[in-house]
Amino acid sequence: MRANPDISPAYQHVVVRGLPYDRGYQHGQQAMSKVKANVEYYKRPGKLAERDLMHKIINEVYIPNVTAHYPAGLEEMRGIADGAGVSLEDVVLLNARYDLARLNTDETPNQEDDQANECTSAFFLKETTVSGDVLNAQNWDMSARLWLTDAIIYLEVHPDPSEAKPSLFLVTEAGQLGRSGMNSLGMGVTANSLMSTEDYSPHRKTNEPVMPISLLRRMILECSHLSEATTLIQQFPRHVSNNLTLATAEGFGLCLEITPSRVYKVYGNIDDGYLIHTNHFTDKSFLARDTVQDRYPGGSSWHRRQRLEQGIRPYRHGLLSNEQLIKAFSDHLSYPEALCCHPDDHPLDSVIGNLPGYPFRSATATVACVIYNLSQGAITTCKGPPCQGVFKTFHLEGPKSLVGVQLKNRGGNSERPEVP
């Protein structure tokens, strides 16, 4: 599996503006071939859950609940579908592919794609960086197909002023509302796959108001401040686990290890000014519980966090630059399943492949390395592994504050109740 030499060294930059349906339509039109290719791929047998089960979950659970709890998101997905010439169900599937690979049921044996894929995320506060800026950064590890077939986009979103929302820059698969990103207010979110024994399939509990957890990342970036975002995270209805690394230009960050029932808050050492997360639970209260377990099958997550920390720690007192961070993200310990991950077309699973619970691993790679400079509104990113990618910097323009704007657009009853 090798990259097509005719494909661009950078992912497509898709810029959309306007109300939800309109910007979705622009997304679908500009990235039509990529959206269709992603739909076709994930609908192949064995890639996610069984087709009839996915149809039931999407139509009886996801669409009704997104309609009720995130109507703007549904309208944007409807626009993507119409613009790309696919169905709304197809676009919801793309936005739920993380969830549909983690149903944790005997009816859905190990899927070939995404279940054991991994990422490394981190934030760095101003006291750690040479520029005095706050960074949220990630190596996004996923199926190498996304990199080699050019199926990812840089999505820049400028909502209609009437919506009172910030502008956004997201790195995502074509057809999705977002995977990681930042907004013009200086808030950034990156994420890591987590799996717990609490994860479940909602097809037997269609009355529970769950939504695809990837939509949470996009909704966070539409918030006007950190407290609104953390309230959203606590209240968001979900059926799978995930870690979010959240930071703001104001000088704060934390990781949130989310399960269907709880949100575990992970804070860094206050004297370090940074925090790194990979793909296993770290919160002590989670690890102490007898009623829930981490389903991570073992692998590079157990060393990637320490390797990135080894790479950046000598520079943590105001000396960390983008160049040093990229070098640290390019670490190859345990190649090819390293911090900087490369495809292994012929994995030698002869030792571990027959063990109980071992997941099939597709060819995985770091499909993008991205550094969100939350202070400057700058995004420095490359296509593919950082050791060989060509980095490019984008600048996000948009509202820097929504104070007052929300009240003006909220209408007559602008006061909150005394008791929530």
C-alpha positions as CSV (number, residue, x, y, z in Angstrom):
1,M,0.0,0.0,0.0
2,R,1.8,3.1,-1.3
3,A,0.9,6.7,-1.9
4,N,-0.1,7.7,-5.4
5,P,2.8,10.0,-6.6
6,D,0.3,12.1,-8.5
7,I,-1.5,13.1,-5.3
8,S,-0.8,16.5,-3.8
9,P,1.7,16.7,-0.9
10,A,-0.9,18.6,1.2
11,Y,-4.5,17.8,1.9
12,Q,-7.3,19.8,0.3
13,H,-8.2,23.1,2.0
14,V,-12.0,23.4,2.0
15,V,-13.4,26.8,3.0
16,V,-17.1,27.1,3.7
17,R,-19.3,30.0,4.8
18,G,-22.9,30.7,5.7
19,L,-25.8,28.9,7.5
20,P,-25.4,25.2,8.3
21,Y,-27.0,23.7,5.2
22,D,-25.2,26.1,2.9
23,R,-21.8,25.4,4.3
24,G,-22.4,21.7,4.3
25,Y,-23.4,21.9,0.7
26,Q,-20.2,23.7,-0.1
27,H,-18.2,21.1,1.8
28,G,-19.9,18.3,-0.1
29,Q,-19.4,19.9,-3.5
30,Q,-15.7,20.8,-3.0
31,A,-14.8,17.4,-1.6
32,M,-17.3,15.3,-3.5
33,S,-15.0,12.5,-4.7
34,K,-13.4,12.2,-1.3
35,V,-16.7,12.0,0.5
36,K,-17.9,9.3,-1.9
37,A,-14.7,7.3,-1.5
38,N,-15.0,7.5,2.3
39,V,-18.6,6.3,2.2
40,E,-17.8,3.5,-0.1
41,Y,-14.9,2.4,2.1
42,Y,-16.7,2.3,5.4
43,K,-19.7,0.5,3.9
44,R,-17.6,-2.4,2.9
45,P,-18.4,-5.6,4.9
46,G,-16.2,-5.9,8.0
47,K,-15.1,-2.3,8.2
48,L,-17.6,-1.2,10.8
49,A,-20.6,-2.9,12.3
50,E,-23.0,-5.2,10.3
51,R,-25.0,-3.2,7.8
52,D,-28.5,-3.8,9.1
53,L,-27.4,-3.0,12.6
54,M,-25.8,0.3,11.4
55,H,-28.9,1.2,9.5
56,K,-31.0,0.7,12.6
57,I,-28.7,2.7,14.9
58,I,-28.3,5.6,12.4
59,N,-32.0,5.9,11.6
60,E,-33.6,5.0,15.0
61,V,-31.0,6.5,17.4
62,Y,-28.5,8.9,15.8
63,I,-30.7,11.0,13.4
64,P,-33.6,11.5,15.8
65,N,-31.2,12.6,18.7
66,V,-29.0,14.8,16.5
67,T,-32.2,16.4,15.2
68,A,-33.3,17.1,18.8
69,H,-30.0,18.0,20.4
70,Y,-27.8,19.4,17.6
71,P,-30.1,20.5,14.8
72,A,-27.4,22.7,13.2
73,G,-25.2,19.7,12.9
74,L,-27.8,17.7,11.2
75,E,-28.5,20.5,8.7
76,E,-24.8,20.7,7.9
77,M,-24.6,16.9,7.4
78,R,-27.7,17.2,5.2
79,G,-26.0,19.8,3.1
80,I,-22.8,17.7,2.8
81,A,-25.0,14.8,1.6
82,D,-26.7,16.9,-1.1
83,G,-23.5,18.6,-2.2
84,A,-21.6,15.3,-2.6
85,G,-24.5,13.3,-4.1
86,V,-24.8,10.8,-1.2
87,S,-27.5,10.1,1.3
88,L,-27.9,11.7,4.8
89,E,-27.5,8.2,6.3
90,D,-24.2,7.9,4.5
91,V,-22.9,11.2,6.0
92,V,-24.1,10.3,9.5
93,L,-22.3,7.0,9.1
94,L,-19.1,8.9,8.3
95,N,-19.6,11.0,11.4
96,A,-20.3,8.0,13.5
97,R,-17.6,5.6,12.2
98,Y,-15.7,5.9,15.6
99,D,-18.8,4.8,17.5
100,L,-19.8,2.1,15.0
101,A,-16.4,0.4,15.5
102,R,-16.8,0.2,19.3
103,L,-20.2,-1.4,19.9
104,N,-18.7,-4.0,22.3
105,T,-21.2,-6.7,21.6
106,D,-21.1,-10.4,20.6
107,E,-23.2,-9.4,17.5
108,T,-20.3,-7.2,16.3
109,P,-17.0,-9.1,16.3
110,N,-13.7,-7.2,15.9
111,Q,-14.0,-4.9,13.0
112,E,-11.1,-4.5,10.6
113,D,-10.9,-0.7,10.8
114,D,-10.4,1.9,13.5
115,Q,-10.9,-0.2,16.6
116,A,-7.3,-0.3,17.6
117,N,-6.0,2.8,15.8
118,E,-4.3,5.3,18.0
119,C,-3.2,9.0,18.5
120,T,-0.9,11.1,20.6
121,S,-2.1,14.5,21.8
122,A,-0.7,17.2,24.0
123,F,-1.1,20.8,25.1
124,F,1.7,23.2,26.0
125,L,1.0,26.4,28.0
126,K,2.8,29.7,27.4
127,E,5.5,29.2,30.0
128,T,6.8,26.2,28.0
129,T,7.1,27.7,24.5
130,V,9.8,30.0,23.1
131,S,7.1,32.2,21.6
132,G,5.0,32.4,24.8
133,D,2.1,30.9,22.9
134,V,-0.3,28.1,23.9
135,L,-0.3,25.0,21.7
136,N,-2.6,22.0,21.3
137,A,-0.9,19.4,19.1
138,Q,-1.4,15.9,17.8
139,N,-0.1,13.0,15.8
140,W,-3.3,11.6,14.3
141,D,-2.9,7.8,13.8
142,M,-5.5,6.1,11.7
143,S,-5.9,3.8,8.7
144,A,-3.1,4.6,6.3
145,R,-5.7,4.6,3.6
146,L,-6.7,8.1,4.6
147,W,-3.2,9.4,3.9
148,L,-2.4,7.3,0.9
149,T,-5.6,8.0,-0.9
150,D,-5.9,11.7,0.1
151,A,-9.2,11.2,1.9
152,I,-8.6,13.9,4.6
153,I,-9.4,17.7,4.3
154,Y,-8.5,20.9,6.1
155,L,-12.0,22.3,6.8
156,E,-12.3,26.0,7.5
157,V,-15.7,27.1,8.7
158,H,-17.1,30.6,8.9
159,P,-20.7,30.5,10.3
160,D,-23.3,33.0,9.4
161,P,-23.1,36.1,11.8
162,S,-26.7,35.4,12.9
163,E,-25.5,32.1,14.6
164,A,-23.1,33.9,16.9
165,K,-20.5,31.2,16.6
166,P,-16.7,31.5,16.1
167,S,-14.9,30.5,13.0
168,L,-13.2,27.1,13.0
169,F,-10.3,25.2,11.4
170,L,-10.5,21.4,11.6
171,V,-8.5,18.5,10.3
172,T,-10.9,15.8,9.4
173,E,-12.0,13.0,7.0
174,A,-14.0,14.4,4.1
175,G,-17.7,14.3,4.9
176,Q,-17.2,14.7,8.7
177,L,-17.9,17.8,10.8
178,G,-14.5,17.5,12.5
179,R,-12.0,15.4,14.3
180,S,-9.6,17.9,15.8
181,G,-9.5,21.6,15.5
182,M,-9.4,25.1,17.0
183,N,-11.7,28.1,16.9
184,S,-11.1,31.8,16.4
185,L,-11.6,32.4,20.2
186,G,-8.5,30.5,21.0
187,M,-9.9,27.1,22.1
188,G,-8.5,23.9,20.7
189,V,-9.4,20.2,21.0
190,T,-7.5,17.1,20.0
191,A,-8.6,13.5,20.9
192,N,-7.5,10.0,21.5
193,S,-9.4,6.7,21.1
194,L,-10.4,5.0,24.4
195,M,-12.3,1.8,24.9
196,S,-13.9,0.7,28.1
197,T,-16.2,-2.2,29.1
198,E,-19.0,0.5,29.6
199,D,-19.1,1.0,25.8
200,Y,-22.3,-0.4,24.4
201,S,-24.5,-0.7,21.3
202,P,-27.6,1.6,21.5
203,H,-29.7,-0.6,19.2
204,R,-31.4,-2.3,22.2
205,K,-31.8,1.0,24.0
206,T,-33.3,3.2,21.3
207,N,-35.0,5.4,23.9
208,E,-31.7,6.6,25.2
209,P,-30.7,10.0,23.7
210,V,-27.2,9.2,22.5
211,M,-25.3,10.8,19.6
212,P,-22.0,10.0,17.8
213,I,-19.2,11.2,20.2
214,S,-17.2,12.8,17.4
215,L,-19.9,15.5,17.1
216,L,-18.9,16.5,20.6
217,R,-15.5,17.8,19.4
218,R,-17.2,20.0,16.8
219,M,-19.8,21.3,19.3
220,I,-17.0,22.1,21.8
221,L,-15.4,24.4,19.2
222,E,-18.7,26.2,18.6
223,C,-18.8,27.2,22.3
224,S,-18.0,30.7,23.3
225,H,-15.8,29.9,26.4
226,L,-14.3,27.0,28.4
227,S,-17.0,26.7,31.0
228,E,-19.6,26.3,28.3
229,A,-17.5,23.6,26.7
230,T,-17.0,21.6,29.9
231,T,-20.7,21.8,30.6
232,L,-21.4,20.5,27.2
233,I,-18.9,17.6,27.8
234,Q,-20.6,16.6,31.0
235,Q,-24.1,16.7,29.5
236,F,-23.3,15.2,26.1
237,P,-25.2,11.8,25.6
238,R,-22.9,9.1,24.4
239,H,-22.5,5.3,24.3
240,V,-18.7,5.0,23.8
241,S,-15.5,6.2,25.4
242,N,-13.1,8.9,24.2
243,N,-10.3,11.2,25.5
244,L,-10.4,14.9,24.7
245,T,-7.4,17.1,25.2
246,L,-8.8,20.6,25.6
247,A,-6.8,23.9,25.9
248,T,-7.4,27.6,25.5
249,A,-5.2,30.6,24.6
250,E,-6.1,32.0,28.1
251,G,-3.6,29.6,29.5
252,F,-5.3,26.4,30.7
253,G,-5.7,22.8,29.5
254,L,-6.8,19.4,30.7
255,C,-7.6,15.9,29.4
256,L,-11.1,14.5,29.8
257,E,-11.3,10.7,29.8
258,I,-14.9,10.1,28.9
259,T,-17.0,6.9,29.3
260,P,-20.7,6.5,28.7
261,S,-21.4,7.3,32.4
262,R,-18.6,9.5,33.7
263,V,-16.0,12.2,32.8
264,Y,-12.7,11.7,34.5
265,K,-10.6,14.9,34.7
266,V,-6.9,14.6,34.2
267,Y,-4.7,17.6,35.1
268,G,-1.0,18.0,34.4
269,N,1.6,18.9,36.9
270,I,1.0,22.7,37.5
271,D,4.8,23.3,37.4
272,D,5.3,21.6,34.1
273,G,2.8,23.5,32.0
274,Y,2.0,20.6,29.6
275,L,0.1,17.4,29.5
276,I,0.4,14.4,27.1
277,H,-2.2,11.7,26.4
278,T,-2.3,8.5,24.4
279,N,-4.8,5.6,24.2
280,H,-5.2,4.1,27.7
281,F,-7.0,5.4,30.8
282,T,-4.8,7.1,33.3
283,D,-7.2,8.6,35.9
284,K,-6.6,6.8,39.3
285,S,-10.3,6.7,40.1
286,F,-11.1,4.9,36.9
287,L,-8.3,2.4,37.4
288,A,-9.5,1.8,41.0
289,R,-13.0,0.7,39.9
290,D,-13.9,-3.0,39.9
291,T,-17.0,-2.5,37.7
292,V,-15.4,-1.1,34.6
293,Q,-12.1,-1.9,32.8
294,D,-9.9,-0.4,30.1
295,R,-10.4,-2.4,26.8
296,Y,-7.1,-1.2,25.3
297,P,-5.5,-4.3,23.8
298,G,-1.9,-3.3,24.5
299,G,0.6,-1.7,22.1
300,S,2.3,1.6,21.5
301,S,0.1,3.7,23.8
302,W,2.2,2.4,26.7
303,H,5.4,4.0,25.4
304,R,4.3,6.9,23.1
305,R,3.4,9.2,26.0
306,Q,6.8,8.8,27.6
307,R,8.7,9.1,24.3
308,L,7.0,12.4,23.5
309,E,7.8,13.6,27.0
310,Q,11.4,12.6,26.7
311,G,11.6,14.6,23.4
312,I,10.1,17.8,24.8
313,R,11.1,17.9,28.5
314,P,14.5,19.5,28.0
315,Y,12.8,22.5,26.5
316,R,9.9,22.8,28.9
317,H,11.1,26.0,30.5
318,G,10.2,28.4,27.7
319,L,12.4,26.8,25.0
320,L,10.0,24.7,23.1
321,S,9.6,25.6,19.4
322,N,7.5,24.0,16.6
323,E,10.7,22.5,15.2
324,Q,11.5,20.8,18.5
325,L,8.0,19.6,18.9
326,I,7.9,18.2,15.3
327,K,11.2,16.4,16.0
328,A,9.8,14.9,19.2
329,F,6.6,13.7,17.3
330,S,8.9,12.0,14.8
331,D,10.2,9.4,17.2
332,H,10.6,5.9,15.8
333,L,11.0,3.7,18.9
334,S,9.2,0.4,18.1
335,Y,9.0,1.2,14.4
336,P,6.7,0.9,12.5
337,E,4.2,1.1,15.4
338,A,5.9,4.1,16.9
339,L,5.0,7.6,18.0
340,C,5.6,8.5,14.4
341,C,3.6,5.6,12.9
342,H,4.2,4.1,9.5
343,P,2.2,1.4,7.5
344,D,3.1,-2.2,8.1
345,D,1.7,-3.9,5.0
346,H,2.7,-7.4,6.4
347,P,2.4,-7.3,10.2
348,L,4.1,-10.3,11.8
349,D,1.2,-11.5,14.0
350,S,2.3,-15.1,14.2
351,V,3.1,-14.6,17.9
352,I,0.1,-12.6,19.1
353,G,-2.4,-13.0,16.4
354,N,-4.2,-16.1,17.9
355,L,-4.5,-14.6,21.4
356,P,-8.0,-14.1,22.8
357,G,-9.2,-10.5,22.4
358,Y,-6.4,-9.6,19.9
359,P,-7.9,-7.1,17.4
360,F,-7.2,-7.2,13.7
361,R,-5.0,-4.2,12.9
362,S,-5.2,-2.6,9.5
363,A,-2.2,-0.8,8.1
364,T,-2.0,2.2,10.4
365,A,0.0,5.4,9.9
366,T,0.3,8.9,11.3
367,V,-2.0,10.4,8.7
368,A,-1.4,14.0,9.9
369,C,0.6,15.9,12.5
370,V,-0.9,19.2,13.5
371,I,0.1,22.0,15.9
372,Y,-2.7,24.4,16.8
373,N,-1.3,27.7,18.0
374,L,-4.2,28.9,20.0
375,S,-2.6,32.3,20.8
376,Q,-1.9,33.3,17.2
377,G,-4.7,31.5,15.4
378,A,-2.2,29.6,13.4
379,I,-2.3,25.9,12.3
380,T,0.9,24.2,11.3
381,T,0.3,20.8,9.8
382,C,1.6,18.1,7.5
383,K,0.1,15.3,5.5
384,G,1.3,11.9,6.7
385,P,4.1,11.1,9.2
386,P,5.9,14.2,10.5
387,C,9.3,12.7,9.8
388,Q,8.7,13.1,6.1
389,G,5.7,15.4,5.7
390,V,5.8,18.9,4.2
391,F,4.5,21.3,6.9
392,K,2.3,24.2,5.9
393,T,0.9,27.0,8.1
394,F,-2.7,28.4,7.9
395,H,-4.1,31.4,9.7
396,L,-7.6,31.4,11.0
397,E,-9.6,34.7,11.0
398,G,-12.9,35.3,12.7
399,P,-14.6,36.6,15.9
400,K,-12.2,37.0,18.8
401,S,-15.0,37.4,21.3
402,L,-18.7,36.7,21.4
403,V,-19.5,38.7,24.5
404,G,-22.7,40.7,23.9
405,V,-23.2,39.1,20.5
406,Q,-25.0,36.1,22.0
407,L,-27.3,38.2,24.0
408,K,-28.2,40.3,20.9
409,N,-29.1,37.1,18.9
410,R,-30.7,35.1,21.7
411,G,-34.0,37.0,21.5
412,G,-36.5,38.2,24.1
413,N,-35.7,35.9,27.1
414,S,-32.0,36.4,27.5
415,E,-31.8,35.7,31.2
416,R,-30.9,32.3,32.6
417,P,-33.0,30.7,35.4
418,E,-31.7,31.0,38.9
419,V,-31.6,27.2,39.2
420,P,-30.4,25.3,36.1
